[in-house]
Amino acid sequence: MKPQDVIAGKSSLWIFGYGSLVWKPDFKYKRSEVGYIEGYKRRFWHGDNFHRGNAESPGRVVTLIEDDDATTWGVAFEVSGSQLEESLKYLTVRETVRGGYITKMVDFFPHGVDRSPVQALVYIATADNPLYLGPASPEEIGAQIAVCRGKTGHNLEYLLRLAEFMRGSCPHVEDHHLFAIETAALTAVSYLWAAQLFVPFQ
């Protein structure tokens, strides 16, 4: 799905974020809503050789894996008018060119009672992407995140800010995958810190 196909005939669009977009959208938008999508689970199975890692030491960032029984919580942003084209142009570079993500349309369910779903654009990295790393244990993923850094910052920052968002905005949701990796990464950092090998992020 190409950006021009997404905006054809539309005056506004919802964009669903479930990774760094929840705390760092970096584009103008009309409003935002916390909520969820169904049929996908969030996993740290995608590699990042630009934003949170490099070619020699790729970081780990999230993508969505199809799972009929799963839900993924995040933030949807409504863009309209000139924001529509500007946001998609920016996200094409950030998520597609540099991240290898493709786009899909999904139903987004805003948090709250009797809220109707809306169609939203989401960026997903699939297994056929050359940057895709696939599953690993929380300990392996956490150890990788603890030592990786890219042009946008430390991989650990990405993980901790996502965990912070979930605790603050979705306290009723228990994201076992996310929180297990957070625990493993912080444990790895404590060992690196003791050995004076950890470089703090700004």
Backbone as CSV, one residue per row, in Angstrom:
resi,resn,N_x,N_y,N_z,CA_x,CA_y,CA_z,C_x,C_y,C_z
1,MET,0.846,-1.192,0.000,0.000,0.000,0.000,0.887,1.250,0.000
2,LYS,0.711,2.090,-1.025,1.520,3.291,-1.162,0.822,4.475,-0.487
3,PRO,1.605,5.453,0.020,1.010,6.621,0.685,-0.032,7.334,-0.153
4,GLN,0.215,7.441,-1.461,-0.757,8.130,-2.301,-2.080,7.374,-2.380
5,ASP,-2.020,6.052,-2.232,-3.251,5.256,-2.213,-4.008,5.466,-0.906
6,VAL,-3.265,5.676,0.179,-3.871,5.858,1.492,-4.675,7.147,1.554
7,ILE,-4.120,8.220,1.011,-4.758,9.533,1.165,-5.730,9.875,0.038
8,ALA,-5.816,9.016,-0.969,-6.706,9.306,-2.099,-8.145,9.496,-1.630
9,GLY,-8.684,10.673,-1.886,-10.073,10.953,-1.541,-10.336,11.203,-0.076
10,LYS,-9.277,11.280,0.746,-9.460,11.477,2.186,-9.094,12.905,2.596
11,SER,-9.839,13.439,3.559,-9.509,14.741,4.131,-8.847,14.589,5.492
12,SER,-8.919,13.377,6.061,-8.267,13.103,7.342,-7.912,11.625,7.414
13,LEU,-7.025,11.290,8.330,-6.548,9.918,8.467,-6.086,9.685,9.894
14,TRP,-6.353,8.481,10.418,-5.811,8.066,11.712,-4.573,7.210,11.466
15,ILE,-3.523,7.436,12.246,-2.276,6.664,12.164,-2.035,6.032,13.528
16,PHE,-1.918,4.702,13.563,-1.745,3.987,14.829,-0.269,3.719,15.098
17,GLY,0.184,4.133,16.287,1.553,3.882,16.710,1.599,2.952,17.899
18,TYR,2.554,2.030,17.895,2.667,1.053,18.983,4.110,0.907,19.482
19,GLY,5.016,1.682,18.878,6.419,1.683,19.290,6.843,3.095,19.651
20,SER,7.857,3.616,18.980,8.348,4.952,19.315,7.332,6.048,19.013
21,LEU,6.369,5.782,18.135,5.369,6.809,17.836,4.528,7.173,19.056
22,VAL,4.393,6.274,20.021,3.542,6.585,21.177,4.132,7.708,22.020
23,TRP,5.446,7.890,21.971,6.066,8.950,22.763,6.899,9.933,21.936
24,LYS,7.074,9.627,20.647,7.873,10.516,19.794,7.288,10.526,18.376
25,PRO,6.079,11.081,18.205,5.508,11.084,16.850,6.282,11.977,15.881
26,ASP,6.688,13.165,16.340,7.475,14.098,15.522,6.768,14.543,14.245
27,PHE,5.448,14.564,14.244,4.699,15.173,13.154,3.477,15.864,13.755
28,LYS,2.937,16.839,13.052,1.782,17.578,13.556,0.511,16.760,13.357
29,TYR,-0.371,16.832,14.341,-1.623,16.090,14.247,-2.739,16.867,14.938
30,LYS,-3.961,16.507,14.604,-5.134,17.203,15.116,-5.454,16.777,16.545
31,ARG,-5.427,15.475,16.804,-5.696,14.937,18.139,-5.160,13.519,18.212
32,SER,-5.080,12.987,19.425,-4.607,11.620,19.616,-5.510,10.896,20.604
33,GLU,-5.548,9.565,20.468,-6.368,8.724,21.334,-5.580,7.476,21.704
34,VAL,-5.600,7.120,22.984,-5.049,5.833,23.423,-6.090,4.758,23.123
35,GLY,-5.647,3.613,22.655,-6.567,2.528,22.353,-5.813,1.308,21.853
36,TYR,-6.503,0.449,21.138,-5.889,-0.820,20.745,-6.384,-1.284,19.384
37,ILE,-5.637,-2.237,18.824,-6.061,-2.951,17.626,-6.129,-4.430,17.970
38,GLU,-6.905,-5.174,17.238,-7.084,-6.603,17.493,-6.400,-7.431,16.410
39,GLY,-6.022,-8.658,16.781,-5.453,-9.582,15.810,-3.950,-9.490,15.638
40,TYR,-3.296,-8.696,16.478,-1.840,-8.545,16.406,-1.242,-8.496,17.806
41,LYS,-0.018,-9.040,17.949,0.748,-8.901,19.177,2.037,-8.147,18.868
42,ARG,2.464,-7.333,19.821,3.686,-6.522,19.674,4.884,-7.359,20.110
43,ARG,5.911,-7.393,19.267,7.102,-8.173,19.579,8.371,-7.426,19.166
44,PHE,9.429,-7.568,19.977,10.738,-6.980,19.666,11.499,-7.917,18.722
45,TRP,10.945,-8.131,17.555,11.513,-9.088,16.616,12.110,-8.421,15.376
46,HIS,12.122,-7.107,15.334,12.635,-6.417,14.155,13.975,-5.766,14.463
47,GLY,14.876,-5.829,13.509,16.179,-5.205,13.677,16.166,-3.752,13.234
48,ASP,17.071,-2.969,13.793,17.168,-1.546,13.466,18.635,-1.176,13.317
49,ASN,19.039,-0.859,12.084,20.438,-0.505,11.830,20.626,0.986,11.593
50,PHE,19.610,1.773,11.934,19.703,3.220,11.752,19.350,3.977,13.034
51,HIS,18.089,3.900,13.460,17.617,4.699,14.598,18.199,4.240,15.934
52,ARG,18.211,2.921,16.179,18.597,2.390,17.495,19.700,1.346,17.423
53,GLY,20.414,1.336,16.324,21.534,0.411,16.157,22.303,0.787,14.909
54,ASN,23.204,-0.073,14.492,23.949,0.158,13.258,24.152,-1.168,12.539
55,ALA,24.853,-1.136,11.418,25.018,-2.343,10.604,25.753,-3.446,11.354
56,GLU,26.737,-3.065,12.169,27.520,-4.052,12.909,26.777,-4.578,14.138
57,SER,25.938,-3.720,14.721,25.230,-4.089,15.952,23.795,-3.551,15.891
58,PRO,22.927,-4.240,15.150,21.547,-3.752,15.019,20.779,-3.814,16.338
59,GLY,19.972,-2.791,16.569,19.132,-2.792,17.751,17.889,-3.637,17.537
60,ARG,17.062,-3.707,18.580,15.792,-4.437,18.514,14.648,-3.449,18.735
61,VAL,13.699,-3.429,17.789,12.512,-2.586,17.908,11.281,-3.446,17.642
62,VAL,10.116,-2.879,17.899,8.910,-3.699,17.823,8.296,-3.719,16.424
63,THR,7.624,-4.811,16.157,6.754,-4.947,15.003,5.499,-5.666,15.480
64,LEU,4.568,-5.915,14.567,3.332,-6.612,14.907,3.307,-7.986,14.239
65,ILE,2.911,-8.980,15.025,2.796,-10.355,14.547,1.326,-10.754,14.599
66,GLU,0.827,-11.315,13.535,-0.583,-11.697,13.503,-0.889,-12.769,14.542
67,ASP,-1.942,-12.531,15.314,-2.398,-13.453,16.351,-3.867,-13.134,16.624
68,ASP,-4.740,-14.059,16.249,-6.175,-13.801,16.338,-6.648,-13.459,17.744
69,ASP,-5.943,-13.972,18.746,-6.378,-13.777,20.129,-5.740,-12.573,20.813
70,ALA,-4.883,-11.854,20.112,-4.099,-10.785,20.740,-4.695,-9.399,20.475
71,THR,-4.316,-8.470,21.344,-4.576,-7.049,21.136,-3.276,-6.297,21.398
72,THR,-3.106,-5.193,20.721,-1.935,-4.340,20.940,-2.410,-2.927,21.233
73,TRP,-1.939,-2.396,22.361,-2.304,-1.050,22.785,-1.271,-0.045,22.311
74,GLY,-1.747,1.154,22.001,-0.866,2.220,21.558,-1.627,3.526,21.456
75,VAL,-1.211,4.361,20.533,-1.831,5.675,20.339,-2.142,5.864,18.864
76,ALA,-3.339,6.365,18.575,-3.696,6.738,17.207,-3.736,8.255,17.102
77,PHE,-3.178,8.765,16.020,-3.121,10.204,15.772,-3.981,10.537,14.551
78,GLU,-4.854,11.527,14.696,-5.643,11.971,13.555,-4.935,13.139,12.883
79,VAL,-4.680,12.997,11.597,-4.074,14.072,10.808,-5.085,14.518,9.754
80,SER,-5.100,15.808,9.474,-6.049,16.332,8.497,-5.427,17.500,7.749
81,GLY,-6.032,17.843,6.598,-5.536,18.952,5.801,-4.098,18.731,5.359
82,SER,-3.273,19.758,5.506,-1.873,19.665,5.088,-1.081,18.669,5.937
83,GLN,-1.578,18.387,7.163,-0.909,17.421,8.037,-0.880,16.030,7.412
84,LEU,-1.884,15.735,6.614,-2.031,14.405,6.026,-0.835,14.038,5.153
85,GLU,-0.565,14.874,4.169,0.544,14.607,3.262,1.888,14.761,3.961
86,GLU,2.002,15.761,4.838,3.267,16.004,5.538,3.638,14.836,6.454
87,SER,2.671,14.313,7.193,2.946,13.215,8.120,3.337,11.947,7.370
88,LEU,2.637,11.644,6.279,2.957,10.439,5.517,4.314,10.558,4.829
89,LYS,4.648,11.738,4.368,5.964,11.940,3.763,7.055,11.702,4.795
90,TYR,6.861,12.238,5.991,7.837,12.052,7.069,7.924,10.587,7.486
91,LEU,6.778,9.933,7.674,6.765,8.546,8.143,7.271,7.568,7.087
92,THR,7.127,7.925,5.815,7.671,7.069,4.759,9.181,6.950,4.899
93,VAL,9.836,8.062,5.221,11.286,8.029,5.430,11.621,7.324,6.747
94,ARG,10.950,7.717,7.820,11.259,7.188,9.158,10.983,5.693,9.275
95,GLU,9.826,5.252,8.797,9.404,3.876,9.023,9.664,2.948,7.836
96,THR,9.503,3.447,6.625,9.620,2.574,5.458,11.032,2.550,4.892
97,VAL,11.582,3.722,4.577,12.915,3.776,3.973,13.985,3.322,4.967
98,ARG,13.940,3.859,6.186,14.973,3.543,7.174,14.627,2.357,8.065
99,GLY,13.347,2.013,8.154,12.946,0.935,9.038,12.484,-0.332,8.360
100,GLY,12.136,-0.233,7.062,11.711,-1.417,6.346,10.277,-1.839,6.605
101,TYR,9.453,-0.936,7.131,8.070,-1.274,7.449,7.166,-1.080,6.232
102,ILE,6.107,-1.895,6.176,5.064,-1.721,5.176,3.823,-1.169,5.874
103,THR,2.817,-0.764,5.108,1.613,-0.185,5.705,0.391,-1.071,5.481
104,LYS,-0.496,-1.037,6.463,-1.783,-1.724,6.383,-2.834,-0.841,7.038
105,MET,-4.093,-1.099,6.704,-5.203,-0.439,7.373,-5.837,-1.424,8.349
106,VAL,-6.103,-0.956,9.569,-6.667,-1.806,10.618,-7.779,-1.049,11.338
107,ASP,-8.580,-1.764,12.097,-9.574,-1.132,12.957,-8.924,-0.744,14.279
108,PHE,-9.039,0.529,14.626,-8.516,1.031,15.894,-9.682,1.292,16.831
109,PHE,-9.567,0.782,18.070,-10.618,0.921,19.064,-10.163,1.897,20.157
110,PRO,-10.692,3.119,20.179,-10.318,4.069,21.234,-10.731,3.527,22.603
111,HIS,-9.916,3.807,23.606,-10.211,3.357,24.965,-11.430,4.092,25.510
112,GLY,-12.311,3.355,26.155,-13.489,3.972,26.741,-14.739,3.158,26.428
113,VAL,-15.812,3.483,27.087,-17.071,2.761,26.942,-17.823,3.262,25.703
114,ASP,-18.349,2.299,24.942,-19.188,2.623,23.774,-18.494,3.528,22.764
115,ARG,-17.210,3.268,22.513,-16.470,4.017,21.497,-16.427,3.200,20.210
116,SER,-16.756,3.805,19.110,-16.769,3.108,17.822,-15.360,3.048,17.240
117,PRO,-15.007,1.936,16.594,-13.681,1.837,15.980,-13.571,2.729,14.748
118,VAL,-12.337,3.094,14.417,-12.059,3.857,13.200,-10.953,3.146,12.432
119,GLN,-10.925,3.332,11.131,-9.848,2.776,10.319,-8.574,3.582,10.547
120,ALA,-7.468,2.876,10.719,-6.187,3.546,10.967,-5.075,2.886,10.163
121,LEU,-4.122,3.686,9.772,-2.932,3.206,9.079,-1.919,2.732,10.117
122,VAL,-1.294,1.580,9.856,-0.279,1.073,10.776,0.919,0.591,9.965
123,TYR,2.108,0.749,10.550,3.354,0.302,9.925,3.787,-1.015,10.556
124,ILE,4.043,-2.026,9.715,4.387,-3.371,10.184,5.616,-3.868,9.428
125,ALA,6.554,-4.468,10.165,7.713,-5.110,9.544,7.458,-6.614,9.504
126,THR,7.515,-7.191,8.326,7.207,-8.610,8.155,8.482,-9.459,8.120
127,ALA,8.288,-10.766,8.184,9.417,-11.691,8.285,10.295,-11.716,7.035
128,ASP,9.774,-11.259,5.901,10.581,-11.259,4.681,11.439,-10.004,4.547
129,ASN,11.387,-9.131,5.538,12.219,-7.935,5.552,13.656,-8.319,5.920
130,PRO,14.675,-7.823,5.205,16.064,-8.187,5.528,16.501,-7.757,6.924
131,LEU,15.809,-6.784,7.529,16.154,-6.342,8.877,15.468,-7.182,9.967
132,TYR,14.557,-8.041,9.564,13.791,-8.834,10.526,14.711,-9.829,11.241
133,LEU,14.649,-9.859,12.577,15.517,-10.734,13.369,14.786,-11.955,13.916
134,GLY,13.486,-11.837,14.126,12.721,-12.972,14.610,12.770,-13.139,16.110
135,PRO,12.143,-14.220,16.600,12.025,-14.433,18.047,13.352,-14.765,18.723
136,ALA,13.415,-14.421,20.002,14.536,-14.773,20.882,14.014,-14.660,22.301
137,SER,14.770,-15.157,23.246,14.335,-15.094,24.637,14.396,-13.662,25.146
138,PRO,13.622,-13.336,26.189,13.721,-11.988,26.773,15.148,-11.637,27.190
139,GLU,15.881,-12.626,27.688,17.257,-12.378,28.127,18.152,-11.999,26.948
140,GLU,17.996,-12.717,25.827,18.795,-12.411,24.638,18.443,-11.035,24.073
141,ILE,17.156,-10.760,23.989,16.723,-9.465,23.444,17.152,-8.331,24.363
142,GLY,16.971,-8.520,25.672,17.358,-7.498,26.641,18.843,-7.199,26.605
143,ALA,19.660,-8.246,26.475,21.115,-8.055,26.411,21.510,-7.302,25.150
144,GLN,20.832,-7.569,24.033,21.107,-6.866,22.785,20.721,-5.398,22.892
145,ILE,19.554,-5.130,23.458,19.081,-3.760,23.613,20.006,-2.957,24.522
146,ALA,20.566,-3.598,25.528,21.403,-2.918,26.522,22.677,-2.330,25.929
147,VAL,23.105,-2.832,24.771,24.396,-2.385,24.237,24.287,-1.662,22.894
148,CYS,23.075,-1.515,22.370,22.930,-0.944,21.027,22.566,0.538,21.059
149,ARG,23.066,1.243,20.076,22.808,2.673,19.937,22.812,3.037,18.457
150,GLY,21.896,3.935,18.058,21.839,4.377,16.667,21.820,5.895,16.581
151,LYS,21.466,6.412,15.411,21.491,7.852,15.180,20.426,8.595,15.982
152,THR,19.334,7.920,16.341,18.273,8.549,17.130,18.545,8.448,18.623
153,GLY,19.353,7.473,19.035,19.656,7.322,20.459,19.872,5.874,20.855
154,HIS,19.928,5.661,22.167,20.201,4.333,22.713,18.967,3.453,22.590
155,ASN,19.207,2.186,22.289,18.113,1.219,22.178,17.372,1.053,23.508
156,LEU,18.099,1.212,24.610,17.486,1.082,25.929,16.437,2.171,26.156
157,GLU,16.705,3.372,25.661,15.734,4.459,25.791,14.415,4.082,25.110
158,TYR,14.510,3.520,23.925,13.322,3.085,23.179,12.495,2.118,24.029
159,LEU,13.147,1.131,24.604,12.471,0.128,25.438,11.843,0.751,26.682
160,LEU,12.602,1.552,27.411,12.119,2.114,28.672,10.980,3.100,28.457
161,ARG,11.037,3.883,27.396,9.960,4.842,27.128,8.671,4.129,26.719
162,LEU,8.793,3.031,26.004,7.612,2.257,25.639,6.987,1.630,26.880
163,ALA,7.813,1.074,27.756,7.313,0.496,29.005,6.667,1.572,29.884
164,GLU,7.278,2.756,29.913,6.736,3.870,30.689,5.360,4.276,30.161
165,PHE,5.228,4.326,28.837,3.927,4.649,28.240,2.867,3.637,28.659
166,MET,3.198,2.362,28.580,2.212,1.331,28.915,1.780,1.429,30.372
167,ARG,2.711,1.681,31.263,2.352,1.792,32.685,1.524,3.051,32.952
168,GLY,1.855,4.128,32.268,1.172,5.384,32.526,-0.159,5.528,31.834
169,SER,-0.253,5.054,30.590,-1.461,5.258,29.791,-2.354,4.025,29.690
170,CYS,-1.780,2.854,29.942,-2.542,1.596,29.852,-2.252,0.730,31.075
171,PRO,-2.475,1.261,32.285,-2.084,0.522,33.499,-2.837,-0.780,33.702
172,HIS,-3.963,-0.935,33.024,-4.764,-2.149,33.145,-4.258,-3.267,32.233
173,VAL,-3.284,-2.978,31.381,-2.788,-3.952,30.415,-1.468,-4.536,30.907
174,GLU,-1.380,-5.851,30.948,-0.149,-6.527,31.346,0.544,-7.054,30.090
175,ASP,1.568,-6.331,29.661,2.316,-6.709,28.461,3.528,-7.537,28.899
176,HIS,3.346,-8.852,28.980,4.382,-9.731,29.527,5.668,-9.685,28.704
177,HIS,5.538,-9.683,27.394,6.711,-9.654,26.513,7.536,-8.394,26.759
178,LEU,6.883,-7.254,26.751,7.562,-5.974,26.952,8.237,-5.900,28.313
179,PHE,7.501,-6.231,29.358,8.036,-6.062,30.709,9.117,-7.091,31.043
180,ALA,9.049,-8.283,30.438,10.103,-9.283,30.642,11.407,-8.814,30.006
181,ILE,11.305,-8.191,28.834,12.504,-7.667,28.168,13.052,-6.463,28.922
182,GLU,12.174,-5.628,29.451,12.619,-4.495,30.256,13.433,-4.981,31.457
183,THR,12.925,-5.984,32.156,13.639,-6.549,33.314,14.993,-7.107,32.906
184,ALA,15.016,-7.857,31.791,16.260,-8.462,31.323,17.274,-7.400,30.903
185,ALA,16.810,-6.349,30.235,17.717,-5.299,29.789,18.317,-4.531,30.965
186,LEU,17.489,-4.227,31.948,17.985,-3.507,33.121,18.968,-4.361,33.921
187,THR,18.731,-5.661,33.948,19.684,-6.564,34.604,21.013,-6.559,33.864
188,ALA,20.944,-6.617,32.536,22.166,-6.585,31.729,22.919,-5.275,31.933
189,VAL,22.176,-4.165,31.993,22.800,-2.859,32.201,23.486,-2.793,33.560
190,SER,22.875,-3.387,34.573,23.481,-3.363,35.911,24.822,-4.094,35.920
191,TYR,24.905,-5.189,35.172,26.176,-5.916,35.069,27.206,-5.096,34.295
192,LEU,26.762,-4.473,33.196,27.668,-3.644,32.395,28.145,-2.434,33.193
193,TRP,27.232,-1.861,33.971,27.575,-0.703,34.795,28.626,-1.082,35.842
194,ALA,28.436,-2.242,36.447,29.395,-2.716,37.453,30.765,-2.938,36.837
195,ALA,30.749,-3.366,35.571,32.009,-3.599,34.867,32.513,-2.346,34.160
196,GLN,31.762,-1.223,34.346,32.095,0.070,33.736,32.142,-0.012,32.206
197,LEU,31.197,-0.762,31.660,31.120,-0.927,30.214,29.889,-0.249,29.605
198,PHE,28.965,0.207,30.466,27.732,0.804,29.959,27.934,2.292,29.696
199,VAL,27.505,2.752,28.496,27.573,4.161,28.129,26.170,4.733,28.263
200,PRO,25.899,5.606,29.242,24.544,6.149,29.448,24.059,6.911,28.230
201,PHE,22.726,6.923,28.041,22.152,7.715,26.957,21.709,9.056,27.524
202,GLN,21.621,10.030,26.616,21.243,11.396,27.026,19.752,11.470,27.247
